[in-house]
Amino acid sequence: MTSIEIVEGDITTLEVDAIVNAASSELLGGGGVDGAIHRAGGPEILAECRKLRQSTYPNGLPAGQAVSTTAGNLPSRWVIHTVGPVYSETEDRSETLRSAYIASLAAADILGAHHVAFPLISAGVYGWPKKDAVDQAVTAIESAVTHVTTVTMVAFGDEVADLLRARLESA
């Protein structure tokens, strides 16, 4: 069984096997967590992402899927890039959001990673309501069949940390 722990802070500073990047489908960096990971990790991450775009994902990484690269200058060994869905009030995209977590854990298994850190996927500029994003994340992680032993949920701020703690205490 995978244990879930919560930390507040900067995902780029964690010494874990792999960190998950809430990436855009272009895989070329951007804002939020994606930009922070690319800036802190250095040009090696972007170089590998560009190779992935030229070969495996010429149209970009689809939402709900995941792919790994080096971590460059980060203290982790790998970065697992996943694309969460943009929130919609008229279309239920929950399955795609859960798939982003499950696909990331599957990528971690391929790498042999046992400790993986996640941000709260889709809850930033993609507009997913934070409480439901927490529910989707925990549900996906708890249901995944994986060799990952520890998932660290990295909360950016007190609100998300409190929501994660409340959700884990109610489980």
N, C-alpha and C positions, 0 to 999 in steps of 0.2 A: 504494500500500500504506500502511496505517495503522501508524505507529510507536507503540509502547507504552512509556511511561516510568513510573517509580514514585517517589512522594514519600511521606514520612511527615508527618502533621500534620492540619491542620484544613481541610477542603474549602471552608469558607466564606471563606477568605482568599485563594483562588487567583484570579489575574487571567487567566482563560481566557474563551473565548467563551460556554461554557455549563457548568454543573455539573449532575450528575445527582443527584436526590434519591431515596433509597430510601424511598419514601412508603408510607403505608397507603392502602388503597383509598378511604378517606373524603376524602383530599386536604386535611385540615384541620389538619395539623401533628401532633405527637406527641412521641415520645421519640427518642433516638439522633440519627442524621444528620438525620432529618426535622424534629425539634424544633430542632436547631441551625440549620438553614437558615432555618426560619421566624422564629426569634428574631433572627438576624443580618440577615436580609433585610428585616424590618419588615412592616408591615400590608399593603403592596401585593400581596405574594405571596398571602397569605391571601384578600384580596379577589378576586383573579383565580381562585383555587381555588374559592371559593364560587360565582362566576359559572359556572364549569365544572360544578359539582355541580347548579346550577339548570337548566342547559341541556343540555349534551352528555352528562354522566355523572350522572344523577339517582340511580342505584344505586351509584355509586362507580366508580373506574377498575379494570377487571379486571386480575388478575395477568398479567404478560407484555406489557402495553401501556404506552404512554408518551404524555405530553402536556406542552406547554411553557407557561411563564408568564414574566412579567418576573422579574428578579432583585432588584428593589427596591433596597435599600441595599448589596447585595453587589458586589464588584468585577467579577464576571462580568456578561455582558449578559442571560443567560437562565438559568432553572432548568428542567430537563427532569425531570418527575416520572414515576417508574416504580414499579410494584408487583411485587416479587418474591414467589415462592411461599413458604409456610411449609414447612419441611422435613418429610418424612414417611419413616419407615422402611419403610412398607408400600406406598407408591405412588411411582413414579418421576416426579418433577416437573422433571427436568433440562431438558426442552425449554422449559418455561415460564420457567425461570431464564435460559436463553440468549436467549429471546425478549425478556426485559426489556432486555438489552443491545442487541440488534439493533434493537428498536423505538426505543430511546433514540437510537441512531445515525441511524435514519431521521428522527426528529424533528429532530435536529441538522442533517441535510441540508436539510430544509424551511426551517429558520431561516437556513441559509447559514453555520453554525458549522463551523470547521475545527479547533478545539482544544477538546476536551471532557474534563472530569474526572469520574471515577466513584468512588464508594465500592465496597466489596465487598458487593454486593447479597445479601440474605437471610442473611448470615453473623452477624448480631447476634441480636436477639430472635426472629427467625424460625428460628433453630436450625440453619441449614445448616452442615455440617462445613466448616471453613475451607479445608482443602486441596482438597476437591472444589469448593467455591465458586470458588476461584482457577482450577481447571481449567476450569470452566464459563465463567467470565468471559473468560479468554484465548481459549478455543476460539471463543466467540461473536464476540469482537472481531476475531479473525483471519479468520473466515469471512464477516464482514459485507461487503456491497457498499455502500461509503459514500464520500463526498467528504471526510469527516473525515480530516485528515492526522496528527493527534497525539491520542492518548488518554493522559491521565494517570490512573493508578490511585493513589488516595489511600489509603494504609495507615494505619489507626488502630492503631499499635503495631508493635513489632518482629516479632512472630510473623507477622502478615499480610505485612509487607514482605519478610521472609525467604522466605515461601512464594511470593510473587509473583516474587522474583528467581530462585529455584530453577526455577520453572515456565518463565520466559522464557529462562533459560540452557539448558534442556533442549529447547527448541523448535527 
